[in-house]
Amino acid sequence: MTRLLHLDASPRPGRAGSHDHGSHTRRLTHHFVSRWRALEPDAEIVYRDIGATPPQLTSVEWIEAEFTPAEQKTESMRAVLAESNALVDEVVGADILVLGVPMYNFGPTAAFKAWIDNIVRIGRTVDFDLQYGAHPYVPLEHYVPLLADRPRHAVLLSSRGGFGFDQQGPLAAFNHMEPSARTALQFIGIGGFHDIAIEHQEVGGEALATSTESALARVDRLVEHLHAEMTTTGVPQTA
């Protein structure tokens, strides 16, 4: 049984195509999960809407609690870390992370960055020791990703007001969304990374419609690819 973590980071509550002023990223994540359920009805889906309820920001109390040894943590420190621990547990338990994140001002939403800051945890998702060398996922000395114990994949489904932000596009250098997410998630050991985006949101019309249909078709192919790999080998491979 596959375990999916379905996360929406858009503050828009509805889905584009179904609701007025709905979210394009929510449409993509819903499409991915619906297609996966059609292939695997028994798949376990954990849903978290950080667009509606953003995670807490890193605070001095959070930092103090995080870096206090476990045996010295007070009840208040454990309370401060409770939400972060829950977020980490969801990531650790997932085989595939389905992440709906719109691009705002060339990067992810504040809620998504807060989520990243809550799941990158020394001793929980990444470790540091001077005895460690570089890891294939993390070419940094002394860090080891703790979620590299088994294959995990992240699927980042995004939307952009403009266009040309893909890796080979003319505005690729302005795209701080996918590169930052890939770096953070691979840093903790999520080796598979896939990204699909809808563009032309500000222009609208035929350009947006074409981009949307292309993105939905790419989601379909990605679902089929990952599901086929997991069914035949139990190990999804990067598309």
Sequence and secondary structure as in RCSB ss.txt:
>XXXX:A:sequence
MTRLLHLDASPRPGRAGSHDHGSHTRRLTHHFVSRWRALEPDAEIVYRDIGATPPQLTSVEWIEAEFTPAEQKTE
SMRAVLAESNALVDEVVGADILVLGVPMYNFGPTAAFKAWIDNIVRIGRTVDFDLQYGAHPYVPLEHYVPLLADR
PRHAVLLSSRGGFGFDQQGPLAAFNHMEPSARTALQFIGIGGFHDIAIEHQEVGGEALATSTESALARVDRLVEH
LHAEMTTTGVPQTA
>XXXX:A:secstr
  EEEEEE  S  SBTTTSTT BHHHHHHHHHHHHHHHH TT EEEEEETTTS      HHHHHHHTS GGG  H
HHHHHHHHHHHHHHHHHH SEEEEE   BTTB  HHHHHHHHHH  BTTTEEE TT    SS  STTEEETTTTS
  EEEEEEE SSS  STTSTTGGG  SHHHHHHHHHHTT  EEEEEEE  TTT HHHHHHHHHHHHHHHHHHHHH
HHHHHHHTS     
